[in-house]
């Protein structure tokens, strides 16, 4: 991956540069090799008050520098296609980002953020669900629509109806099993 153009096409690289001499403009943003230690990344959102206590604090009233860096890198990873670009966007070197990316704590926080993002996307899809069903139904029954389009609309309705029924069936089975599992865990 010596060619910076390849970074746009490849998934996030999970290894550090072979040595510090290979650092490129993706590390410092200036095209020069930097011997300066990593600095605090620029804020991606509104400025945070480090002394303000949050629900994720450790109780000391301050958020650690590492936690702020993790949060900024996670936000950048959700917006950028590669780890190198996310590192540059969050104001840290690729090597620092890669080391952070490897930690279990980071992976857990990153997964939670991705789940939240997907959940928000599903909520938006659910809002459009009624309109989509109406459109597909209209295509299926409206005269003048080509038979191939009507057939595809009918297949789509059947497929989604079957999938919805299976999901509801599975949810019902899980509800039935949950009380049984709770009851087995208690000893009398």
C-alpha positions, 0 to 999 in steps of 0.5 A: 500500500505504498500508493496513497490512491489505493487507500480510497479503495481498500478496507481499513488497513490493520497494520502499522507502517513497516517503519517510521520512515515510511510515514506519508502525508496521510500521517501528518497531513503535510506530506512531511515526516513529523517527529512530533509526538501525537497531539490532541485531535481536533474536535469533530463535534461541539467543543467538550468541556473536559471538567463536565461530568458525563454518564461515561465518566470514571467518577473523577469529573474528567474524561481521559485523553484516551477516551476522547481520542477513542471517541473521535476515532470512532466517529471518524471511522463511521464517516471515512472509508479507511483507517488511514483517512479516519486517523488523519480526520481525527488528528492522530497518526495512522500508527496510533489509530492502528494501535488503538483499533486493536484494543478490545475496549475500542472494538467494543465501543466501535461495535456499539456505535455501529449498532446505534448507527444501524438502529437509526437507519432501521428506524428511518426505513420503518418510517418509509415502510408504509409508503413502500408497501403502497407503491409495490401494491399499486405497481402490482394491481395498476393497469398499464404496468408491464406484466414483468413489473407486476410479477416482480412486485407480487414476488416482492410482496410474497417474499416480504410477507413470508419473512415478516411471518418468520420473524414474528414466529421467532419472536414468539418462540423467544418470548415463550423460552425466556420465562422457562430459562429464568425459572431454571436458574432459580433454586428453591 
